[in-house]
Amino acid sequence: MIGRRSRYAAGILYTDHGDEFLGVRPRVDTTPRPDDRFHTVVEGDRLDLLAHRYLDRADLWWIICDYNDIFFPLEIEPGTVLRIPSVEHVLMRLLS
């Protein structure tokens, strides 16, 4: 149980297929799709810039994090291959 004074007190406990997790939003379905695109990270790439390039919105950088299990978005190594969902999938399934 989380106490009222805990820093996690404002979080929400979610249940997803029997697993429980504390967060502020439900998990995103990241099942591979045929319209996914791939990007190989080069020096100077940032997730907000990639989100702008591929998803037309820089503020959707967190979707790329979710799709690639990235926990520290500022530490992406060059050569890493990122899977990025299509704009249509994001708009129709993830943001609707």
BELZI-V9875 format. One record per helix or strand of 2 or more residues. SS is the DSSP state (H for helix, E for strand). FROM is the first residue (numbers start at 0). TO is the last residue. If there is no record, write none. Layout:
BEGIN
SS/FROM/TO ; SS/FROM/TO
END
This chain:
BEGIN
E/11/15 ; E/18/22 ; E/36/39 ; H/46/54 ; H/57/66 ; E/80/83 ; H/86/93
END
